Amino acid sequence: MALEGYRLRTLTGYSPVSLYGLTIAKSGERKSSSDKLLIEPVHDFQKFLDEDYRAAQTDFKIDQSIWETRHRNILNTAKKDPIGARANLMVLGAEPDPPLLPVILAGDPTLEGLLKLYAGGRPSLGLFSDEGGGFFGGHAMSKDHRLKSISGFSKLWDGSGVDRVRAGDGAEAFYGIRLACHILVQPIAAMGLLADPIANGQGFLARFLMCHPVSEIWFRLRTGYDPDSDRIIERFAARVRDCLEADLPIAENTRNRLEPRQLPLAPDAHALLQAYALKIEGLQAPGQALSTVTAFASKSAEQAARIAGVLTLFSDRNARRVKCERMVDGINLAQFYLSEAQRLTDAAIIPQDIQRAETLRLWLLEHWSDPLVNIRVIVRNGPSSLRDAEKAKAAVSILEQNDWLIKLKVLA
């Protein structure tokens, strides 16, 4: 998140060095355990900020009490000497500012909750959740708030200003703020989101780097302990702490608005990114490989640049530019995420009854050796999504229609 004190040169101008990630994994994949391990240094830094905040809050209350007393005393003289009172108020100055909230990890996944944090806290926040269903299925994405949330989160990714309009409180505009995001979600919630025309039509999902890793369940048989694993995690944590401890570039006369430094691309990195963008553009033509995922494909070059920027600054937060070798890494990762988006989007538009039929077909091929099978067996022993008799019958019917199953005739 401290890397977001930069604005990255891309093919279309300058963009934030911010990434949104969406990882899809079913229950039991240990996504929460993995997330906890990697996010731990961020939590530790937030605890450090909280300790400083408590001390600063004590000083603030003392300064505020002194200011209020002086302010009240000056106002008491205003009737007799309004000009003098005005001059004294000018000398006294504005009420002391409270210390910035010591929050870098947003616990409230709503747009309104984030804007409250930006109003009184740090300009760079992270929305990291291992329960994505609470975000995509909660208040932020409810029917009444969906469009506003999608628009707001999209603007945060773009680095443009976000407005907050509230009855009785007037309007407030937020500029110079950044958001990094990584959400872990189960497949059932993700598929509904991928099939949502609003989320897709607004280009919201195209801002996410999505992946659905192959399940490791049944293969996680650890037979020994490798001490190098701890050292690797510690090196990662040390780099995270180093990035978080870096001073953010704050705009003059503000407390918590970024004035990002520029991070240009080396000439050969720029040329490589341009070649990638042209290649991706051609593949979006009607009938070509990426014609069905143009929203994701159109942002792939920028995603590549952002990934390259993150890799550059994570390895050296004082880097002056993005070099070619980092752009190669960025493009390779962007291609992977684009292929994942294509695969997941294609799967999401397949009707659920077809998906269940395919699930049954694979189960029969891989786990059922008997040439005969019936509905009762499927419901009792088959995939969990077919433990309902009506769903199992529908799946069997589809496989019959496509000649994967042959119905036996019962002889009288």
C-alpha positions, 0 to 999 in steps of 0.5 A: 500500500505504501507503493501507492505513493507513485503514479505509473507511466502507462500507454495512456498516461499516468495511473496508480500503482494499485492492484485489485485481486480476486482469488476463487477457492472453495472451503477447505483450501486453506485460503484464510490460513494463507492470507493470514500468514502473508498479511501478518506484517501489515497487521503488525504495522497497524498495531505500531500505528495504533500505539503512536495514535494513542499517545498522539490522541492524549496530546491532541485532547490537551491541545484541544482543551487549551484551544477551546478555553482560549477560543471561548475567552476571546468570544467573551470579549467580542461584544465590547471589542469585535475588531480585537476579538477577530484579530485574536481569533486569527492569531489563535488559528484553527482548532487542532487537528486530531491525529490520523486514524491508525487504520490501513486495513479496511474492516468495513467493505462498503464504499461509505465505510472507506470514505469515512476512513479516508476523511480522517485517516491515511490516504492509502488503504487496503481492502483485504478480505478472506470472506468475499461473500460478505463483500459481494453478497453484502450491503455494498453490493445490495440492489440499492447500493450496487451501482454506487459501489461499483462506480466508487470502487472503479474510480478508486482503481482509476485514481480519480476523485470520489464524491460523497453526498449525504443528506444534511452533511452536504457534499465532499470530494476525495482526491489523492487517495489510493486503494489496494484490494484482494478478496478471497471468495468461494466459487458459488459467490464468484460465479454469480458475480461473473454472470452479473451484467451490471458488474461486467457492463460497468467494467468493474470486474475487468479491474480485478486480477482473477484466478481460480487455482487448481485444488490442492485438497487430497495432495497436501501431504507434508512429510517433513519440515523445511526451515527455508520456508520460514526464512522465505516468509520472513524475508517477504515480511521484512520487505512488506515492513520496509515498504509500509515504513516509507514516508508517503508523499503528502500534498502541501497544505493537506494532512492526508492527500497524496501527491504521488511521485512519477514512475516512468517506464524505461524506453525498452519497457515502454516499447515492449508494453506497446507491442503487447497492447497491439497484440491484445488489441488484434485478438479482440476482433470479432471471432478472435480469441479474446472477442468474448472478454474485451473488457478484461483484454482492454485493460490487460496492458495497463494491468501488465504495467501496474504489475511491473510497477509493483514488482519494481517498487517492492524490490527497490522502493527508491527505483527511478523507472520500470526496467524491461525485465520487470515489464516482461514479468508484468506481461507474463502475469497479465497474460495469465490473469487474462486467460483466467478471466476468459476461462472463468467468464466462459464458465459463468455464462454456462447454465447451472444445469449444464454445469451440474451435468458436466460435474456428473459426467466427470465424476462417472469417468473418474470415480465410478467404475460400475457400468450401471448407475441410478439416481439413488446412487448419484444422490447418495455417493455422487458430487455434493451439487447433485445430492438433490434428486431433482437436480440429479435427474436433470443432469442424467437427462442432459447426459442421456440427450447427448449420448453420454448415458444410455437408459436401460429398458426394463423388460416386462 
